[in-house]
Amino acid sequence: MKVVDQLRSVRHTFSTNRVRAALTLLGIMIGAGSIVLLAGLLRGGEEALLRTSQRANEADLVQIRRDEPPAKQLNKTRRLLAVGDQENLESSPLLGGAPVASEAARDTNIYTPKRKHVRMVGGAPNALGLYRLEVEKGRFLTDDDLFQRRRVCVMGHSIFNEIFEGKESLDGLTLTLEGQVWTVIGVLKVKPVLGGGGDGFWLWNNKVVIPHTTFDAMFSAQHETNRVFVRLGESTLLATKLKAAEGVIRDTILRRHLGVENFKIEGEEGEANQERLILAIIKMLLLGTGLLSLFVGGINIMNIMLVTVTERTREIGVRRAVGATPTAIMMQFLLEASFIALTGGVIGVLGALFLSWMLALLLTHLLGAWTLHIEYWSILLGLGLSIFTGITFGLFPAWRAARLDPVEALRYE
């Protein structure tokens, strides 16, 4: 049977009962469309969460922060988390040269003339990539700033606009913090907060970043730090062994802390990876809903094909009488079921693309940070599963049509 004849057969199936055909397509449309729509929304949601996060949350990042020691170790001599821990980790051969960075912070006030609470952060050039920050004006910290312990600062967007009223030029701008004068060398771009709003001093929009060496020299006599970061992505030794890396980090820091575990390691079980796990579970559940819709659509296809076989019994008898083989009859109805499913899949995918565009506009308006994502793998998956559903659920009706007795089929009214 030619493809043109097959398409005519499909058209006949649709035209004889349009309502029944539409209901048959509906399950496939919802199934294929939901896979494309949900894949795009989940990708956009994940990107929005990462882009608006105010903390470092890379998958290959291990964070060490201060914490209270266990009750049985409270009275033991111990050391606080400090730059020395960073240096020990940098020199550890077991970490394979993984980049290590530290961060210290101090809450303070700026009088503008009213008091404004800000967080002063001792950072390094790698803070831009670590926290997904961008510079709007001027420049960020450099290695020379750290080496020479310069009194320079990079201001968050909101605090800069509040103090300097959004001045275009940074020439000659200075800021007084903790009784010291700091030269303003840069301003960060707005770090959006998902859903808008939020004016806490912990936001990067309200932070002031200074060289961590200057911070250490002026405000931390014991060289303490709030966090230490180890990035394993560039380490050839432990890049895929996060749990093993955590053990190395724990043992290295414990030796310097005299065996007292007054720190917390956040890696594989940290909040960032837990968020990714939650997103992955949500993705699996939602995509499972799409597969369930395809299953329901497949049952509908089987139903309409069984009805079609019954309605066209005499036609099948005529075709058998003029020489059509059972295999040809089976292929006719199998291809017809596949065409029906593919039609529903194409309509569903196109509808999902349109809905994705509309929802991206709406979510951008409501949340302020949402990018339209079209996952091409989801389009191929939706269409592929549609065809697979049509073939799978069309097998029984096609087999039934092929087994009809030609003589009985010709007698059928």
C-alpha positions as MATLAB code, in Angstrom:
seq = 'MKVVDQLRSVRHTFSTNRVRAALTLLGIMIGAGSIVLLAGLLRGGEEALLRTSQRANEADLVQIRRDEPPAKQLNKTRRLLAVGDQENLESSPLLGGAPVASEAARDTNIYTPKRKHVRMVGGAPNALGLYRLEVEKGRFLTDDDLFQRRRVCVMGHSIFNEIFEGKESLDGLTLTLEGQVWTVIGVLKVKPVLGGGGDGFWLWNNKVVIPHTTFDAMFSAQHETNRVFVRLGESTLLATKLKAAEGVIRDTILRRHLGVENFKIEGEEGEANQERLILAIIKMLLLGTGLLSLFVGGINIMNIMLVTVTERTREIGVRRAVGATPTAIMMQFLLEASFIALTGGVIGVLGALFLSWMLALLLTHLLGAWTLHIEYWSILLGLGLSIFTGITFGLFPAWRAARLDPVEALRYE';
ca = [
       0.000    0.000    0.000;
       1.438    3.372   -1.026;
       2.056    6.122    1.501;
      -0.535    8.326   -0.226;
      -3.130    5.586    0.077;
      -2.159    5.137    3.724;
      -2.688    8.841    4.400;
      -6.067    8.679    2.738;
      -6.940    5.775    4.999;
      -5.969    7.814    8.041;
      -8.008   10.751    6.765;
     -10.992    8.431    6.375;
     -10.565    7.298    9.989;
     -10.581   10.926   11.181;
     -13.408   12.117    8.944;
     -15.865    9.337    9.814;
     -15.954   10.385   13.469;
     -14.164   13.625   14.231;
     -15.081   13.699   17.925;
     -13.810   10.178   18.484;
     -10.600   10.951   16.590;
     -10.023   14.163   18.585;
     -10.430   12.309   21.869;
      -8.012    9.668   20.626;
      -5.400   12.309   19.809;
      -5.900   14.119   23.098;
      -3.998   11.615   25.227;
      -1.038   11.572   22.836;
      -1.077   15.363   22.582;
      -1.031   15.772   26.361;
       1.657   13.135   26.814;
       4.078   14.383   24.165;
       3.349   18.038   24.917;
       3.830   17.644   28.669;
       7.271   16.083   28.159;
       8.419   19.088   26.105;
       6.722   21.671   28.324;
       7.903   20.246   31.648;
      11.455   19.664   30.437;
      11.713   23.322   29.388;
      10.107   24.643   32.575;
      12.297   22.504   34.827;
      15.431   23.605   32.976;
      14.375   27.239   33.255;
      13.528   26.799   36.924;
      16.868   25.195   37.692;
      18.712   28.008   35.898;
      16.656   30.644   37.719;
      17.449   29.055   41.088;
      21.161   28.916   40.328;
      21.276   32.425   38.862;
      19.475   34.004   41.811;
      21.196   31.978   44.519;
      23.190   34.171   46.888;
      25.676   31.425   47.751;
      28.124   29.167   45.936;
      26.322   26.052   44.763;
      28.370   24.303   42.097;
      27.980   20.528   41.946;
      31.756   19.954   42.134;
      32.235   22.299   45.092;
      32.969   21.238   48.673;
      32.359   23.922   51.291;
      33.764   23.954   54.809;
      32.170   26.319   57.313;
      32.373   26.965   61.027;
      30.255   24.831   63.305;
      29.887   23.899   66.950;
      31.876   20.807   67.988;
      30.145   17.722   69.432;
      29.181   17.973   73.111;
      31.964   15.604   74.197;
      34.570   17.876   72.537;
      33.349   21.216   73.906;
      36.060   21.445   76.572;
      38.944   20.396   74.341;
      41.536   22.792   72.984;
      40.823   23.594   69.368;
      41.523   25.992   66.553;
      38.992   27.963   64.553;
      38.599   27.703   60.788;
      41.336   29.910   59.384;
      43.546   30.703   56.408;
      45.884   27.977   57.658;
      43.265   25.383   56.746;
      43.179   26.742   53.206;
      46.954   26.497   52.964;
      46.975   22.910   54.262;
      44.343   21.859   51.739;
      46.207   23.573   48.889;
      49.358   21.624   49.727;
      47.601   18.265   50.173;
      48.831   15.807   47.500;
      45.662   13.716   47.971;
      43.524   16.521   46.510;
      45.489   16.502   43.274;
      45.988   20.269   43.143;
      42.281   21.143   43.405;
      41.768   24.948   43.659;
      41.099   26.142   47.218;
      39.694   29.518   48.284;
      38.545   31.094   51.524;
      36.051   33.783   52.438;
      35.666   35.925   55.528;
      32.836   38.321   56.321;
      32.074   41.061   58.829;
      28.804   42.904   59.433;
      29.145   46.643   59.750;
      27.262   49.916   59.266;
      27.490   52.726   56.750;
      26.092   56.166   57.634;
      24.574   57.796   54.575;
      23.685   59.891   56.759;
      21.217   57.321   58.104;
      22.625   54.007   59.225;
      22.733   51.212   56.645;
      23.629   47.671   57.649;
      25.973   45.977   55.153;
      28.171   42.917   55.023;
      31.827   43.417   54.247;
      33.312   40.367   52.535;
      36.968   39.504   52.156;
      37.131   37.912   48.723;
      39.375   37.080   45.794;
      39.123   37.311   41.979;
      37.541   33.840   41.832;
      34.457   35.122   43.716;
      32.998   36.241   40.374;
      32.731   32.691   39.083;
      32.037   31.182   42.490;
      28.881   33.227   43.047;
      27.962   33.945   39.401;
      28.586   37.668   39.761;
      29.083   40.233   37.005;
      30.672   43.670   37.076;
      28.547   46.595   35.887;
      31.055   49.432   36.363;
      34.782   49.530   36.879;
      36.539   46.254   37.639;
      36.682   43.452   40.171;
      39.494   42.534   42.548;
      42.800   41.403   41.045;
      45.745   39.370   42.309;
      47.715   42.633   42.650;
      45.029   44.010   44.978;
      45.474   40.941   47.166;
      49.261   40.911   47.026;
      49.590   44.614   47.919;
      46.716   44.504   50.454;
      45.086   47.525   48.855;
      42.196   49.326   50.516;
      39.860   49.000   47.558;
      36.300   47.712   47.401;
      33.655   46.514   44.978;
      30.110   47.470   45.942;
      26.825   45.716   45.420;
      24.384   47.399   43.042;
      21.768   48.444   45.621;
      24.149   49.808   48.246;
      26.058   51.753   45.574;
      22.896   53.400   44.255;
      21.738   54.236   47.777;
      25.008   55.853   48.814;
      26.207   57.430   45.583;
      22.822   57.800   43.851;
      23.901   55.814   40.791;
      26.850   57.996   39.719;
      28.147   57.146   36.274;
      31.850   57.569   37.008;
      33.812   55.922   39.825;
      36.684   58.387   39.630;
      37.582   59.650   43.079;
      34.780   57.743   44.846;
      35.640   56.578   48.334;
      33.740   54.784   51.077;
      34.287   54.926   54.826;
      33.955   51.582   56.598;
      35.151   50.728   60.087;
      36.880   54.107   60.269;
      38.940   53.368   57.143;
      38.678   54.956   53.705;
      38.263   52.545   50.811;
      38.545   53.399   47.117;
      35.579   52.200   45.091;
      36.928   50.356   42.038;
      33.817   48.574   40.820;
      30.072   47.985   41.088;
      28.380   44.615   40.681;
      25.425   44.057   38.400;
      22.083   43.396   40.016;
      22.004   39.901   41.469;
      18.280   39.125   41.049;
      16.271   37.463   43.770;
      13.742   34.900   42.573;
      10.297   36.425   43.009;
      11.692   39.940   43.376;
      11.870   41.843   46.618;
      14.303   41.126   49.392;
      16.548   43.770   50.908;
      18.623   41.815   53.405;
      22.244   42.704   54.064;
      23.143   39.096   53.145;
      22.220   39.762   49.500;
      25.079   40.474   47.118;
      23.304   43.660   46.081;
      24.046   44.993   49.588;
      27.550   43.616   50.107;
      30.921   45.336   49.909;
      33.817   43.152   48.731;
      37.411   43.910   49.716;
      40.653   41.917   49.155;
      40.712   39.020   51.609;
      44.373   39.729   52.420;
      43.438   43.267   53.485;
      40.504   41.912   55.481;
      42.786   39.385   57.157;
      45.403   42.010   58.067;
      42.951   44.598   59.421;
      40.070   42.671   60.975;
      41.272   39.155   61.750;
      44.281   38.987   64.001;
      43.977   35.196   64.211;
      43.489   34.875   60.430;
      40.047   33.328   60.868;
      37.725   32.724   57.942;
      34.032   31.928   57.574;
      34.233   29.444   54.713;
      36.771   27.479   52.731;
      35.938   26.206   49.230;
      37.511   23.270   47.402;
      36.614   22.900   43.722;
      37.110   19.350   42.468;
      36.174   19.931   38.825;
      39.775   20.659   37.831;
      41.251   17.863   39.914;
      42.026   14.785   37.818;
      42.380   12.637   40.915;
      39.109   13.141   42.751;
      36.826   14.882   40.258;
      34.301   12.048   40.372;
      34.901   10.962   43.961;
      33.224   13.658   46.015;
      32.706   11.446   49.026;
      36.358   10.412   49.068;
      37.406   14.054   48.761;
      35.273   14.953   51.773;
      37.143   12.345   53.808;
      40.511   13.783   52.783;
      39.353   17.308   53.606;
      37.976   16.242   56.997;
      41.183   14.440   57.992;
      43.374   17.339   56.821;
      41.435   19.926   58.827;
      41.083   17.680   61.890;
      44.871   17.427   62.193;
      45.181   21.192   62.390;
      42.146   21.518   64.703;
      43.690   19.095   67.196;
      41.085   16.437   66.500;
      38.096   18.680   67.304;
      35.444   18.726   64.561;
      34.292   22.333   64.960;
      33.512   22.650   61.269;
      30.900   21.407   58.817;
      31.635   19.974   55.381;
      28.964   20.533   52.742;
      29.521   18.526   49.603;
      27.589   15.525   48.398;
      25.073   15.932   51.225;
      25.075   19.743   51.203;
      22.118   21.972   50.475;
      23.134   22.673   46.879;
      23.297   18.996   45.928;
      20.110   18.294   47.860;
      18.405   20.957   45.742;
      19.633   19.227   42.593;
      18.406   15.887   43.907;
      14.987   17.372   44.629;
      14.843   18.898   41.142;
      15.834   15.560   39.606;
      13.092   13.758   41.542;
      10.520   16.367   40.505;
      11.649   16.001   36.884;
      11.240   12.228   37.031;
       7.780   12.495   38.593;
       6.533   15.083   36.114;
       7.941   13.260   33.107;
       6.322   10.116   34.499;
       3.024   11.974   34.314;
       3.676   12.571   30.609;
       4.387    8.875   30.091;
       1.147    8.010   31.865;
      -0.744   10.318   29.486;
       0.888    8.555   26.542;
      -0.232    5.225   27.990;
      -3.807    6.483   28.209;
      -3.511    7.811   24.658;
      -2.252    4.425   23.543;
      -5.319    2.744   24.992;
      -7.486    5.212   23.079;
      -5.595    4.407   19.882;
      -6.159    0.702   20.442;
      -9.851    1.376   20.987;
     -10.318    3.429   17.820;
      -8.309    0.958   15.746;
     -10.425   -1.959   16.982;
     -13.532   -0.018   15.999;
     -11.926    0.811   12.642;
     -11.156   -2.850   12.002;
     -14.785   -3.719   12.696;
     -16.083   -0.924   10.445;
     -13.763   -1.904    7.590;
     -14.153   -5.654    7.784;
     -15.654   -5.842    4.296;
     -12.838   -3.695    2.894;
     -10.337   -6.102    4.432;
     -12.146   -9.006    2.788;
     -11.998   -7.311   -0.639;
      -8.268   -6.623   -0.257;
      -7.628  -10.229    0.716;
      -9.699  -11.394   -2.246;
      -7.554   -9.426   -4.728;
      -4.323  -10.853   -3.316;
      -3.338   -8.838   -0.217;
      -1.415  -10.946    2.302;
      -2.110  -10.978    6.060;
       1.233   -9.194    6.538;
       0.147   -6.386    4.195;
      -3.147   -6.018    6.066;
      -1.300   -5.942    9.389;
       1.176   -3.331    8.144;
      -1.698   -1.197    6.838;
      -3.357   -0.886   10.234;
      -0.043   -0.677   12.103;
       1.088    2.252    9.966;
      -2.294    3.859   10.381;
      -2.002    3.676   14.175;
       1.525    5.117   13.937;
       0.343    8.020   11.758;
      -2.439    8.797   14.225;
       0.002    8.780   17.148;
       2.571   10.877   15.269;
      -0.108   13.429   14.389;
      -1.049   13.733   18.036;
       2.630   14.003   19.003;
       3.337   16.786   16.504;
       0.280   18.780   17.606;
       1.228   18.259   21.263;
       4.833   19.375   20.735;
       3.800   22.503   18.812;
       1.275   23.358   21.517;
       3.923   22.825   24.208;
       6.368   25.168   22.438;
       3.717   27.879   22.299;
       2.798   27.378   25.974;
       6.494   27.450   26.940;
       6.881   30.828   25.257;
       3.761   32.210   26.932;
       4.748   30.899   30.375;
       8.280   32.290   30.006;
       6.814   35.756   29.426;
       4.455   35.379   32.385;
       7.098   34.026   34.771;
       9.552   36.739   33.740;
       6.904   39.320   34.617;
       6.050   37.649   37.940;
       9.475   36.451   39.115;
      11.838   38.738   37.261;
      14.322   36.032   36.242;
      13.208   33.352   33.809;
      14.689   32.238   30.488;
      12.809   30.349   27.797;
      14.374   26.928   27.330;
      13.512   24.449   24.603;
      15.073   21.077   25.298;
      15.552   19.457   21.899;
      15.984   16.028   23.445;
      12.470   16.350   24.879;
      11.040   17.061   21.403;
      12.705   13.953   19.993;
      11.634   11.963   23.051;
       8.020   13.151   22.796;
       7.747   12.342   19.097;
       9.621    9.059   19.461;
       7.428    7.894   22.328;
       4.333    8.922   20.383;
       5.303    6.698   17.455;
       6.317    3.898   19.834;
       2.947    4.170   21.576;
       1.110    4.013   18.252;
       3.021    0.914   17.161;
       2.723   -0.821   20.539;
      -0.997   -0.260   20.994;
      -1.738   -0.741   17.304;
      -0.258   -4.236   17.223;
      -3.313   -6.050   18.567;
      -5.874   -4.371   16.261;
      -3.543   -4.907   13.282;
      -3.030   -8.558   14.220;
      -6.783   -8.986   14.573;
      -7.383   -7.469   11.122;
      -4.751   -9.750    9.576;
      -6.426  -12.866   11.045;
      -9.881  -12.162    9.616;
     -11.195  -14.891    7.331;
     -11.578  -13.426    3.791;
     -14.839  -15.234    3.090;
     -16.414  -14.182    6.385;
     -15.110  -10.641    5.907;
     -16.791  -10.387    2.466;
     -20.091  -11.498    3.966;
     -19.864   -8.868    6.753;
     -22.474   -6.098    6.561;
];
